[in-house]
């Protein structure tokens, strides 16, 4: 017993000595003039000044925290959606869900086709009551949702032992029950992966009410030229007539489009590269975007080496469309939306681009011809952002945060 007390005293003295030495080193580091320690000094001073020690422990990106941006102050709120179920996600499990809005209601759909809604005004309450919507949906994996007027479109996969079918269905919005009718079924042994979140991004076609566009990812074989061939739907954007249910190939040479924006003048796509090379593309009918010939990314197997590149490093030279912008390193690019100008006077004519593994939101300004990015601001969110919408009346940005299964809300600080 006596020896245990002596041991405890010695251990306590050692801890005091270590704490004392660490404090001396911390003071020395903060006041050091060594140029190589400049970033560390700034970080330590910021932590002490803003009392953000706990936040910095879990901040792998060493970023300033919301609500701080370059020019405005934002409020950031997270609402945990405890009714979500885990699904398979890239290298892990997550809570994937999609966001839409209709008649001032927020509509959420998870990977398994469960529909919930709540009025935007009720999101301010302490106790939230998300209402369920019944449906006759019979899809195994949901890929995207989109609302045009009073109809909701859903893309998803039907998975059997023999094949994977990508389907697009639609229903007139009824908050009691959604009765879906089949619009189109697509089959491919090359590009419909069983459990991944690939393909199926939906948007209206330049505000036409009877046409939609649908993204189809590339084949599993990176060498497969079917992505550029008119005989395959792999690596394409399809233009679908919702009345006669016919479709045509709109553009080709895509790898994995994960975000789409469309208005009467422009179609923008956000697209995953291989190892780096995520792209923002200006989509035009009949054009080719290069995959798998041209990319500013590389194969994962290449790593860092001085070997020859796997892909051509110039799109235009080989007859393809250049991206507006390519991210190196990759950010796991996801949804893109246009932000109305009523959000902030400092954020005019801006788009918002979300990211998955990057865990950031990017505020982007394009030039008038959508040929280049004038600037982008990187805003740390700290979670995988799968989907994003903006509610004009509440002047708030809503994000589906799939790592934690939270609804993220950004608004201006008052």
SULDA-V567603 format. One record per pair of residues at least 24 apart in sequence whose C-alpha atoms are under 7 Angstrom apart, sorted by sequence separation. I is the first residue (numbers start at 1). GAP is how many residues later the second one is. D is the distance in whole Angstrom. If there is no record, write none. Layout:
I_GAP_D + I_GAP_D
This chain:
113_24_7 + 213_24_7 + 214_24_5 + 228_24_6 + 273_24_6 + 274_24_6 + 275_24_6 + 331_24_6 + 332_24_5 + 359_24_5 + 213_25_5 + 214_25_7 + 227_25_6 + 228_25_5 + 274_25_6 + 275_25_5 + 290_25_6 + 331_25_7 + 332_25_5 + 359_25_5 + 191_26_6 + 213_26_5 + 227_26_5 + 331_26_6 + 332_26_6 + 359_26_7 + 191_27_6 + 212_27_6 + 213_27_6 + 227_27_7 + 331_27_4 + 357_27_6 + 112_28_6 + 164_28_6 + 191_28_4 + 211_28_7 + 212_28_5 + 356_28_4 + 112_29_6 + 113_29_6 + 190_29_5 + 191_29_6 + 211_29_6 + 212_29_7 + 355_29_7 + 356_29_5 + 111_30_6 + 112_30_6 + 164_30_6 + 190_30_6 + 211_30_5 + 290_30_5 + 296_30_7 + 355_30_6 + 356_30_7 + 111_31_5 + 210_31_6 + 211_31_6 + 289_31_5 + 290_31_7 + 354_31_6 + 210_32_5 + 288_32_5 + 289_32_5 + 210_33_6 + 251_33_7 + 288_33_6 + 289_33_7 + 251_34_6 + 159_35_7 + 250_35_5 + 251_35_5 + 252_35_7 + 253_35_5 + 254_35_6 + 218_36_6 + 250_36_6 + 251_36_5 + 252_36_5 + 253_36_5 + 254_36_7 + 255_36_6 + 217_37_7 + 218_37_5 + 251_37_6 + 252_37_6 + 253_37_5 + 254_37_6 + 217_38_5 + 218_38_6 + 253_38_5 + 217_39_4 + 253_39_7 + 217_40_7 + 133_42_6 + 134_42_6 + 135_42_5 + 136_42_7 + 215_42_6 + 281_42_5 + 282_42_7 + 133_43_6 + 134_43_4 + 135_43_4 + 136_43_6 + 137_43_6 + 191_43_6 + 280_43_6 + 281_43_5 + 133_44_6 + 134_44_6 + 135_44_6 + 136_44_6 + 156_44_7 + 279_44_6 + 280_44_6 + 155_45_5 + 280_45_5 + 98_46_7 + 100_46_7 + 279_46_6 + 280_46_7 + 98_47_7 + 100_47_7 + 279_47_4 + 324_47_5 + 325_47_7 + 278_48_5 + 279_48_6 + 324_48_5 + 325_48_7 + 277_49_5 + 278_49_5 + 324_49_7 + 277_50_5 + 276_51_7 + 277_51_6 + 335_51_7 + 276_52_5 + 277_52_7 + 278_52_5 + 334_52_6 + 335_52_6 + 343_52_6 + 276_53_5 + 277_53_6 + 278_53_7 + 335_53_6 + 143_54_6 + 276_54_4 + 275_55_7 + 278_55_6 + 144_56_6 + 146_56_6 + 206_56_6 + 207_56_6 + 143_57_5 + 144_57_6 + 145_57_7 + 146_57_7 + 199_57_7 + 201_57_6 + 203_57_6 + 205_57_6 + 206_57_5 + 207_57_6 + 143_58_7 + 144_58_7 + 198_58_7 + 199_58_7 + 201_58_7 + 203_58_7 + 204_58_7 + 206_58_4 + 183_59_7 + 201_59_7 + 203_59_6 + 206_59_7 + 272_60_7 + 184_61_6 + 272_61_6 + 183_62_6 + 271_62_7 + 270_63_6 + 227_64_7 + 270_64_6 + 270_65_7 + 270_66_7 + 223_69_6 + 222_70_6 + 259_75_5 + 260_75_7 + 261_75_6 + 258_76_5 + 259_76_4 + 260_76_6 + 261_76_6 + 258_77_6 + 259_77_6 + 282_88_7 + 99_288_6 + 98_289_6 + 99_289_7 + 99_290_7 + 99_301_7 + 98_302_7 + 97_303_6 + 97_305_7 + 96_306_5 + 95_307_5 + 94_308_6 + 95_308_6 + 94_309_5 + 95_309_7 + 69_310_7 + 95_310_5 + 66_314_7 + 65_315_7 + 63_317_7 + 84_321_7 + 81_324_6 + 80_325_6 + 81_325_6 + 80_326_4 + 81_326_7 + 79_327_5 + 80_327_6 + 78_328_6 + 79_328_5 + 78_329_6 + 79_329_6 + 78_330_5 + 77_331_6 + 78_331_6 + 77_332_5 + 76_333_6 + 77_333_7 + 76_334_5 + 75_335_6 + 76_335_7 + 74_336_6 + 75_336_5 + 74_337_6 + 75_337_6 + 74_338_5 + 75_338_5 + 73_339_6 + 74_339_5 + 73_340_6
